Every structure is written in structure tokens, then in C-alpha cells.
Amino acid sequence: MKKERDLLPDIVRGFAILMVVYGHCIQEGNGYDFSANMSYFDDKIYQFIYSFHMPLFALIAGYFACISFTKADRDMQRTTLLLRRIGTYFIPIFVWTLFECIREAVINVNLGYLTYTPLSFITMFLRRLVTNHWFLWSMIICFSVVFVVRYCLNDRLIAYGIIYLSLFFIPDGYNLHAYKYMLTFYVTAYLFCKNYELLTSRLSKVYEKLPLTVLLCGLVFIILFLPYRREAFIYVSGYRITKNIWYKQLIIDIYRTVIGFAGSIFFILLFKLLTKLLPKYKFPLFSRMGRYSLGIYLISGYTTILLFRQITDPLSYSALRNILETVIVAALSLILSMIIGKIPYLKKIIGK
């Protein structure tokens, strides 16, 4: 008998990707000045979303990475797993970046702004390639780090400890600040999954009092969110403690990591509670979005920039319009992802 799919990870991913779309609509859908001045960093809804949503994705990815490693060990397919996982993320990065560069080159040539030689186009493409879609790159890097530590260093905790401490001193350029931020959550979820059986007794106590646990986690998350400011964004303050006043930077790094865990755990347990209280309700929209989260992430990013910004750049801030844009962009991205996901070979561009 085929094992029934656990819908909780899909549901949580679906919720998280909806928050990603919402954040993009706030960032790109409130007029040119709002976006150009980066005013979204001071928007409380935007701050709320970014305090937890990418850590939540990293936690889920790290957890399932552990399951993938276990299967690969059983089937003796470690190298195959590594190549397949890298390909899952790199193919979309490559194709969508190429699309972006071709589109920009065609527009610039037609308007007479720039001309391109093969070398100049390749140079532009390679520069974009190493920085575009930072979250997908972070997944490649996180998986590769765990792969090396698992198979070359026997998953020693001291190795992970040394890596974690070194993150504070590694430079931040080329999105490294974001990769370092994601690695902590990814590795934590990986180690949690690996030691799940040892934690079972403690987890059972948590699940027995799940409503109370969710309430307490929610209160902790809200309290932690109250002092959230622009400086807490990884894009603003970076990660390396040697570039600023070191103790202030360290406080910021620790704070956004703690609130990332608090928010992620709260929403995971919240949806676990909801699925327990509503066992017959499968959260169909979230679960479907969760299965196509990578495609939605890619398509929604381009949709908000290439389509909606043409409409919203002359406009001013509107929270209600952001919600409407989110619904439209999320629905469009989901539909396109589902269509692309059914086409052989083409589905690889959305990680399927």
C-alpha cells in the first residue's frame, strides 16, 4: 500500500510562499519612490513577513535533506543525490537568468541604449548568474556544506560549530550574507531530523499540550517582533561582525536568527494544530502552492517586476492594493507553474 503523503510540509510551504509573494508585492507594488528609496524596510507588514519566511523555507529544506541523505545511503547513490539536488536549483537559476538577460538585451538594442558583442553579453550573463535568485543558490550551498560534513567529517558537531563561528568573519559580498543566514536554519533542521528518534519523548510532551505550546510560541514571537527595525534585515546590516561595531553586529545577527526560529516554529506548530483540529480539511490551496513553491517563487518575482510595476510605479502606497496584487500574482504563478510542471523537460525550469 502506498504511504499517504504528509501534507503538513506542503501546507507550511504554501503559506510561506504566499508570504513571499506578499512581500514582493509590497516591495514592488507601491510606486517608484517607495521602491527606489527602499521604504519597504520600514513597513511593519514587510518586516513581519521577512522576520521568518525565508528561515521557514530553510528549515523545511534542511529537514528533507536529511531524509534524502538517508535514502541515498540506503541505495548507495550519494553522488547521484548531490548532482540531482544541485541540478534542481541550478537549472532554474540558469534558464531564468538567461531569459532575463536576453529580454534586457533586446530592449536595450531596440531602444538604442546599448549594443552587445558575444563577449559582453556572456559577461553580463555570468555576473547575473552568480547573484540572481539568491535563495536557490543558498539551497545549493547549504546542501553542499552538509554533504561534505556528513561524508567527509562524519557529521561531527564540532565541524558544524566551527563553520557557524566562521560565518561571522567570512566576507558578505555576492549574497554571502544571505547564504550564511540560511545555513544556520538549514543545518539545525537537518540535525533535528537526524536525531528525531532521540527527541521523540520530548516532542510527544510538546504535542500533548499543542494548543498551549502554540500560544506560548506565538507570544514569544510577538514579543521578539516588537523591536524589529530596518537594521534587522540581512540585506541592510549584513552578517560579518568585522565590518561594523562588532558587538552591535553580533546582537543583530543573533536577534534575527532567534526571531527567525521563533516565527518559523510558531507557524509550523500552528498549522500542525490546525490540521489536528480539522483532520478532514486538507488546506488544498496551501498544499498545492507548497508543491509548486519553487515555480511560484520564480514566476512571481518576474511578474511583480515586469508586469505590475508598469502599472503601479506612478501610484502611492496602498495596503489594500498589495493584498489584491498578492492574490492575482499568486494565482497566476500557481497556474503557470502547474502548466509548466506537466511539460517534460520544461518542468525542470521550475525545479520539477
C-alpha positions in Angstrom: 0.0 0.0 0.0 1.3 3.4 -1.0 2.1 5.6 2.1 -0.2 8.6 2.3 1.7 11.9 1.8 2.2 14.1 4.8 0.5 17.3 3.8 1.9 19.5 6.7 5.2 20.4 5.0 3.3 21.3 1.7 0.8 23.4 3.7 3.5 25.2 5.6 5.5 25.8 2.3 2.3 27.0 0.7 1.7 29.6 3.4 5.4 30.6 3.3 5.4 31.1 -0.5 2.2 33.2 -0.2 4.1 35.4 2.2 7.0 35.6 -0.3 4.6 36.9 -3.0 3.0 39.3 -0.5 6.4 40.7 0.4 7.3 41.1 -3.3 4.1 43.0 -3.9 4.8 45.3 -1.0 8.3 45.9 -2.3 7.4 46.4 -6.0 3.8 47.5 -5.9 3.7 50.8 -4.1 5.1 53.3 -6.6 8.6 54.0 -7.9 9.7 56.2 -5.0 8.7 53.6 -2.4 10.8 51.0 -4.1 13.7 53.2 -5.1 14.0 54.6 -1.5 13.7 51.1 0.0 10.8 52.4 2.1 9.6 48.8 2.4 12.3 48.1 5.0 10.3 50.3 7.4 6.9 48.8 6.6 5.7 46.7 9.5 3.9 44.1 7.4 7.0 43.6 5.3 9.1 43.4 8.5 6.8 40.8 9.9 7.0 38.6 6.8 10.7 38.8 6.4 11.3 38.0 10.1 10.5 34.4 9.5 9.5 33.3 5.9 13.0 32.5 4.4 14.2 30.8 7.6 11.0 28.7 7.5 11.8 27.6 3.9 15.4 26.7 5.0 14.1 24.7 8.0 11.9 22.6 5.7 14.6 22.2 3.1 17.1 21.1 5.8 14.7 18.6 7.3 14.0 16.9 3.9 17.7 17.0 3.0 18.3 14.6 5.9 15.6 12.3 4.6 17.2 12.4 1.1 20.6 11.6 2.6 19.2 8.6 4.4 17.6 7.2 1.2 20.8 7.9 -0.7 22.9 5.9 1.8 20.5 3.0 1.7 20.6 2.9 -2.2 24.3 3.9 -2.4 23.6 6.9 -4.6 25.3 9.7 -2.8 26.9 11.3 -5.9 23.7 11.0 -7.8 21.8 12.7 -5.0 24.3 15.6 -4.9 24.1 16.2 -8.7 20.4 15.8 -8.8 19.9 18.3 -6.0 22.3 20.8 -7.5 20.6 20.5 -10.8 17.1 21.0 -9.3 18.2 24.5 -8.2 20.9 25.4 -10.8 18.8 24.7 -13.9 16.1 27.3 -12.9 18.8 29.8 -12.0 20.5 29.4 -15.4 17.4 29.4 -17.5 15.6 32.3 -15.8 18.7 34.4 -15.7 19.3 33.8 -19.4 15.7 34.8 -20.1 16.2 38.0 -18.1 19.5 38.9 -19.9 18.0 38.2 -23.4 15.0 40.3 -22.6 17.1 43.2 -21.3 19.5 43.0 -24.3 16.6 43.0 -26.8 15.1 46.1 -25.2 18.3 48.0 -24.9 19.3 47.3 -28.6 15.8 48.2 -29.9 15.8 51.5 -27.9 19.4 52.2 -28.9 20.7 52.3 -25.4 23.4 49.6 -25.7 24.9 47.2 -28.2 26.3 43.9 -27.3 29.1 41.7 -28.5 29.0 38.0 -27.7 31.7 38.6 -25.1 29.8 41.5 -23.4 26.6 39.5 -23.3 28.3 36.5 -21.8 30.0 38.7 -19.2 26.7 40.3 -18.2 25.0 36.8 -18.1 27.8 35.4 -15.8 27.6 38.3 -13.5 23.9 38.0 -13.1 24.2 34.2 -12.8 26.2 34.2 -9.6 23.9 36.7 -7.9 20.4 36.0 -9.2 17.8 34.0 -7.2 19.9 34.1 -4.1 17.6 31.7 -2.2 18.2 28.9 -4.8 21.9 29.5 -4.6 21.7 29.3 -0.8 20.0 25.9 -1.1 22.8 24.6 -3.3 25.4 25.9 -0.9 23.7 24.6 2.3 23.1 21.2 0.8 26.8 21.0 -0.4 28.1 22.0 3.0 26.0 19.3 4.8 27.1 16.8 2.1 30.8 17.5 2.8 30.4 17.4 6.6 28.3 14.3 6.5 30.5 12.2 4.3 34.0 13.7 4.9 33.8 14.6 8.6 31.2 12.1 9.8 28.7 14.7 10.7 30.8 15.9 13.7 29.1 18.6 15.7 32.4 20.3 16.2 32.7 20.7 12.5 29.3 22.4 12.3 30.3 24.6 15.3 33.5 25.7 13.6 31.5 26.5 10.4 29.0 28.5 12.4 31.6 30.6 14.1 33.4 31.2 10.9 30.3 32.7 9.3 30.8 35.9 11.4 34.2 36.5 9.7 33.6 35.4 6.1 33.0 38.4 3.8 29.4 39.3 2.8 29.8 40.1 -0.9 27.9 38.2 -3.7 25.0 37.4 -1.4 27.2 35.5 1.0 25.5 37.3 3.9 22.2 35.7 2.9 23.7 32.3 2.4 25.3 32.4 5.8 22.0 33.4 7.4 20.2 30.5 5.7 22.8 27.9 6.6 22.1 28.1 10.4 18.5 27.2 9.9 19.2 24.5 7.3 21.8 22.7 9.4 19.6 22.9 12.5 16.7 21.2 10.7 19.0 18.6 9.3 20.4 17.7 12.7 16.9 17.8 14.2 15.7 15.3 11.6 18.8 13.1 12.0 18.2 12.9 15.8 14.4 12.8 15.6 14.1 9.4 17.4 16.1 10.6 20.3 13.9 13.7 20.6 10.6 11.7 20.3 9.8 11.6 24.0 10.3 15.3 24.4 8.3 16.1 21.2 5.4 13.9 22.4 5.1 16.1 25.5 5.0 19.2 23.3 2.3 17.7 21.1 0.2 16.6 24.1 -0.1 20.3 25.0 0.0 21.7 21.5 -2.6 24.5 21.9 -0.6 25.8 24.9 2.7 25.4 23.1 1.4 27.3 20.0 0.1 30.1 22.3 3.4 30.4 24.1 5.4 30.3 20.8 3.1 33.0 19.4 3.6 35.2 22.4 7.4 34.8 22.2 7.4 35.6 18.5 5.3 38.8 19.0 7.5 40.0 21.9 10.6 39.4 19.7 9.0 41.2 16.8 8.2 44.4 18.8 11.8 45.8 18.5 12.2 44.7 14.8 13.7 47.6 12.8 15.3 48.2 9.4 18.7 47.1 10.7 17.4 43.6 11.4 17.2 42.8 7.7 20.1 40.7 6.4 20.1 42.9 3.2 20.7 46.0 5.3 23.1 45.1 8.0 24.8 42.1 6.5 26.3 39.3 8.7 30.1 39.9 9.1 30.9 41.3 12.6 34.3 42.7 11.5 32.8 45.4 9.2 30.8 47.3 11.9 31.0 47.7 15.7 31.4 44.1 16.3 29.1 43.6 19.4 26.3 45.6 17.8 26.5 43.5 14.7 26.6 40.3 16.8 23.5 41.3 18.6 21.7 41.9 15.3 22.9 38.6 13.9 21.7 36.7 17.0 18.4 38.6 17.2 17.3 37.9 13.6 18.3 34.2 14.0 16.3 33.8 17.2 13.2 35.6 15.8 13.6 33.5 12.6 13.4 30.3 14.7 10.6 31.7 16.8 8.4 32.7 13.9 9.1 29.5 12.0 8.4 27.2 14.9 5.2 29.1 15.7 3.8 28.7 12.2 4.8 25.1 11.9 3.1 24.2 15.2 0.1 26.4 14.3 -0.5 24.5 11.1 0.1 21.2 12.9 -2.6 22.2 15.4 -5.0 23.3 12.7 -4.6 20.0 10.8 -5.2 18.2 14.1 -8.3 20.2 14.9 -9.6 19.9 11.3 -8.5 16.4 10.2 -10.8 16.3 7.2 -9.7 19.7 5.8 -6.6 19.4 3.7 -5.9 23.1 3.1 -6.0 22.4 -0.6 -4.8 25.9 -1.7 -1.7 25.9 0.6 -0.8 22.3 -0.1 -1.0 22.8 -3.8 1.1 26.0 -3.6 3.6 24.2 -1.4 4.1 21.6 -4.1 4.9 24.3 -6.6 6.6 26.8 -4.3 9.8 26.9 -6.3 7.9 27.7 -9.5 5.8 30.3 -7.7 8.9 31.9 -6.3 10.5 32.3 -9.7 7.4 33.3 -11.7 6.0 35.7 -9.1 9.3 37.6 -8.9 9.3 38.3 -12.6 5.6 39.0 -12.6 5.7 41.7 -9.9 8.7 43.4 -11.6 7.9 43.1 -15.3 4.1 43.3 -15.2 2.8 45.0 -12.1 5.5 47.6 -11.7 4.5 49.0 -15.1 1.0 49.7 -13.6 1.9 50.6 -10.0 5.1 52.8 -10.4 3.0 56.0 -10.8 0.9 55.1 -7.7 1.3 55.6 -4.0 1.3 53.2 -1.1 -1.9 51.1 -0.7 -2.1 48.2 1.7 -5.4 47.0 0.2 -3.9 47.0 -3.3 -1.0 45.0 -2.1 -3.4 42.3 -0.9 -5.2 42.3 -4.3 -1.9 42.1 -6.1 -0.8 39.2 -4.0 -4.0 37.2 -4.8 -3.6 37.9 -8.5 0.2 37.2 -8.7 -0.1 34.1 -6.5 -2.9 32.7 -8.6 -1.2 33.4 -11.9 2.1 32.0 -10.7 0.4 28.8 -9.4 -1.5 28.3 -12.6 1.6 28.8 -14.8 3.7 26.6 -12.5 1.1 23.8 -12.8 1.1 24.1 -16.6 4.9 24.1 -16.9 5.1 21.3 -14.4 3.2 19.0 -16.7 5.5 19.5 -19.7 8.5 17.1 -19.9 11.9 18.8 -19.8 10.4 22.3 -19.5 9.3 21.4 -15.9 12.9 21.4 -14.9 12.9 25.2 -15.1 10.7 25.2 -12.0 12.6 22.5 -10.2 10.3 19.6 -11.0 
